[in-house]
Amino acid sequence: MVDRKMKTVTGSYSPKDVIFLLKDLSEASLERSLDVREQAIQSGTHYSEMLPVEYEPTEAYLKLFHESLHTYKRKVATAIGTVSELIVERKGTGIVLVSLARGGTPVGILIKRYVKEEYELDVPHYSVSIIRGRGIDENAMMYIARKHPDKRVVFVDGWTGKGAISKELTKSVHSIKEKHGITLDDELAVLADPGYCSSLFGTREDFLIPSACLNSTVSGLVSRTVLNDLWIDETDFHGAKVYSELCEKDVSNHFIGVIENEFKAAAPFIQEAKQSLQQIDTTPTWIGLKTVSLIQEHFGIENINFVKPGVGETTRVLLRRLPWKILVKDLNNPDLGHIFQLANERGVPVEEYEQMTYTCCGLIKPLENDI
């Protein structure tokens, strides 16, 4: 286990699945209401210094989660298997998985389980924090480097939007090389890459990954990560909370189990997808950013961070920001039930916008403007 004095997050996952390199801040009062938090963020406070009040899913929304899980379990399993196969092919077997908390954590667990099932390899898996504008947790990365000096780090996340985290990871890897002389591979493995920001992915389709539907209750009851000087000193890992009070609504391990049970049935689809990807140029084109620029211009949005493209990012906007409106490519898309449900719960207008590569996009309201 982690050989540090600080108390680290455990969450509801088994330590055999993942080790969280996150300082446990469960006793800290970090939550702010959506209104207060949005005002603070748009006034210059960094989003990582506080947490949104954790969304407790309604029964209707949980029903949508289970329906989407049933609908997409084979597709998710196929994408997991595909990216896992490509990881082993490109990176070898002497690897350590480092998932980016928290969206990357369930994906990292599933990759770990797939590799164990298919290759009888029990690869180490850690979950660490990376924060836009502040980089990856260098203390966590130094811990991994000391613990596994002979293994190649493979970074894992759930999906891409505009590619901000991919760029943050590249900057962090360069910084670690300069400061510590440690060379890391900044290629980010993702389940889905609708933004065309990664060269290592299971699919580029912008579909609903059920683990993007929920927050902590599908991520081991762990909050998003925190970097606040009041709670984190220079020797600490970045922090997070564990919402143990939501344990009755926790579907984290259920999600993992359902997808893992699909691996065998998905085997032919995995091989087909792998062969397909081996035959095409997977170099990132960042085409998603072109869509974002069009949306910015069309709606007069100055700050690119107020445009959140893709199903996963749109879901996050509805769960923890103050959305202005939701754009969908097709208002009749039956696969966006959870988006329509959340928008309805929060009174957020949904409008059709066909000129985008993504299935949907969330727009955040700039508080200082009335656009």
Salt bridges, closest charged atoms under 4 A:
ASP17 OD2 - ARG113 NH2 2.77
ASP24 OD2 - LYS7 NZ 3.67
GLU31 OE1 - LYS241 NZ 3.08
GLU38 OE1 - ARG321 NE 2.82
GLU49 OE2 - ARG134 NH2 2.82
GLU54 OE2 - ARG102 NH1 3.69
GLU56 OE2 - LYS249 NZ 3.59
GLU67 OE2 - LYS63 NZ 2.68
GLU85 OE1 - LYS274 NZ 3.51
GLU89 OE1 - LYS274 NZ 3.99
GLU117 OE2 - LYS264 NZ 3.61
ASP122 OD1 - LYS112 NZ 2.72
GLU138 OE2 - LYS179 NZ 3.37
GLU138 OE1 - HIS180 NE2 3.20
GLU168 OE2 - LYS171 NZ 3.93
ASP185 OD2 - LYS91 NZ 2.57
ASP185 OD2 - ARG152 NH2 2.99
GLU187 OE2 - ARG90 NH1 3.47
GLU187 OE1 - LYS91 NZ 2.39
ASP193 OD2 - ARG204 NE 2.92
GLU205 OE2 - LYS75 NZ 2.84
ASP236 OD2 - LYS23 NZ 2.87
GLU260 OE1 - ARG113 NH1 2.71
GLU262 OE2 - LYS73 NZ 3.88
GLU262 OE1 - ARG74 NE 2.53
GLU313 OE2 - ARG316 NH1 3.65
GLU351 OE1 - LYS325 NZ 2.93
ASP370 OD1 - LYS365 NZ 3.32
